[in-house]
Amino acid sequence: MPEQSALLFLTTMVLAIGFSMVNGATDAADAIATVIGTRTLSPRNAIIMATLLNFVGAATGLEVARTIGKGIVNPEIITYGIIIAALAGNIFAAWILTFPVCGGLGYLFAWLLHLVF
């Protein structure tokens, strides 16, 4: 069974990277469109500012993870299937349906896909 576990882990990692790319592509445009559209910042400065602030936010923000870890999500029910379905759902919603993606939508797709498969 280690082969199956390794395959599930690899699938999860590939989908996580894919989700990061799709989410970044949609979030980047949303984050800087207003300041570029109103000509508050040049496109170059807007991209630099968004890059730096996204990095700072990712490097310093752990409150969401702490909150979820305090009992909102039961770790015993989270399986590779649910994680894979959430990531695949988010990628599908953003890329195919052109919805703005978020974690909540991904979890909705995860539960739906997990029930079907």
C-alpha positions as semicolon CSV with decimal commas, in nm:
position;residue;x (nm);y (nm);z (nm)
1;M;0,000;0,000;0,000
2;P;0,284;0,252;0,026
3;E;0,264;0,292;-0,352
4;Q;-0,101;0,397;-0,335
5;S;-0,032;0,642;-0,054
6;A;0,261;0,790;-0,245
7;L;0,045;0,823;-0,558
8;L;-0,229;0,999;-0,361
9;F;0,026;1,232;-0,206
10;L;0,182;1,308;-0,546
11;T;-0,163;1,371;-0,698
12;T;-0,245;1,605;-0,411
13;M;0,080;1,798;-0,457
14;V;0,034;1,833;-0,834
15;L;-0,323;1,957;-0,785
16;A;-0,210;2,196;-0,509
17;I;0,047;2,349;-0,743
18;G;-0,215;2,370;-1,018
19;F;-0,459;2,535;-0,780
20;S;-0,195;2,783;-0,672
21;M;-0,133;2,877;-1,034
22;V;-0,503;2,915;-1,118
23;N;-0,577;3,098;-0,795
24;G;-0,279;3,328;-0,844
25;A;-0,382;3,405;-1,200
26;T;-0,733;3,507;-1,096
27;D;-0,635;3,682;-0,773
28;A;-0,354;3,881;-0,931
29;A;-0,590;4,043;-1,179
30;D;-0,852;4,112;-0,913
31;A;-0,600;4,260;-0,672
32;I;-0,442;4,510;-0,907
33;A;-0,715;4,586;-1,162
34;T;-0,861;4,876;-0,965
35;V;-0,537;5,060;-0,907
36;I;-0,431;5,015;-1,268
37;G;-0,776;5,099;-1,405
38;T;-0,797;5,422;-1,207
39;R;-0,434;5,498;-1,290
40;T;-0,348;5,527;-0,924
41;L;-0,040;5,312;-0,986
42;S;0,144;5,210;-1,297
43;P;0,111;4,841;-1,390
44;R;0,474;4,783;-1,288
45;N;0,431;4,941;-0,945
46;A;0,099;4,765;-0,889
47;I;0,254;4,425;-0,964
48;I;0,553;4,497;-0,739
49;M;0,325;4,609;-0,456
50;A;0,094;4,307;-0,497
51;T;0,390;4,068;-0,502
52;L;0,545;4,209;-0,188
53;L;0,220;4,231;0,008
54;N;0,109;3,881;-0,096
55;F;0,442;3,745;0,027
56;V;0,417;3,935;0,356
57;G;0,062;3,812;0,407
58;A;0,156;3,451;0,333
59;A;0,464;3,469;0,556
60;T;0,291;3,624;0,857
61;G;-0,069;3,505;0,853
62;L;-0,142;3,191;1,053
63;E;-0,470;3,290;1,215
64;V;-0,691;3,107;0,964
65;A;-0,496;2,784;1,015
66;R;-0,515;2,824;1,393
67;T;-0,889;2,888;1,380
68;I;-0,955;2,583;1,163
69;G;-0,730;2,377;1,390
70;K;-0,944;2,467;1,693
71;G;-1,235;2,246;1,600
72;I;-1,405;2,387;1,293
73;V;-1,275;2,099;1,083
74;N;-1,256;1,749;1,227
75;P;-0,918;1,607;1,114
76;E;-1,045;1,247;1,126
77;I;-1,283;1,303;0,835
78;I;-1,033;1,475;0,605
79;T;-0,902;1,222;0,355
80;Y;-0,689;1,244;0,045
81;G;-1,012;1,210;-0,153
82;I;-1,161;1,521;0,002
83;I;-0,843;1,722;-0,046
84;I;-0,807;1,608;-0,408
85;A;-1,174;1,684;-0,474
86;A;-1,141;2,032;-0,320
87;L;-0,837;2,116;-0,530
88;A;-0,987;1,969;-0,848
89;G;-1,314;2,150;-0,780
90;N;-1,140;2,483;-0,742
91;I;-0,936;2,431;-1,058
92;F;-1,251;2,329;-1,248
93;A;-1,449;2,625;-1,117
94;A;-1,177;2,876;-1,203
95;W;-1,051;2,737;-1,531
96;I;-1,360;2,585;-1,692
97;L;-1,649;2,774;-1,533
98;T;-1,446;3,096;-1,494
99;F;-1,571;3,150;-1,139
100;P;-1,354;3,341;-0,897
101;V;-1,210;3,071;-0,677
102;C;-1,202;3,053;-0,301
103;G;-1,162;2,789;-0,037
104;G;-1,532;2,775;0,042
105;L;-1,628;2,702;-0,315
106;G;-1,357;2,439;-0,330
107;Y;-1,492;2,263;-0,023
108;L;-1,843;2,268;-0,170
109;F;-1,710;2,105;-0,488
110;A;-1,508;1,865;-0,272
111;W;-1,810;1,733;-0,090
112;L;-2,008;1,706;-0,414
113;L;-1,728;1,527;-0,599
114;H;-1,654;1,305;-0,300
115;L;-2,019;1,198;-0,284
116;V;-2,025;1,118;-0,656
117;F;-1,699;0,923;-0,664
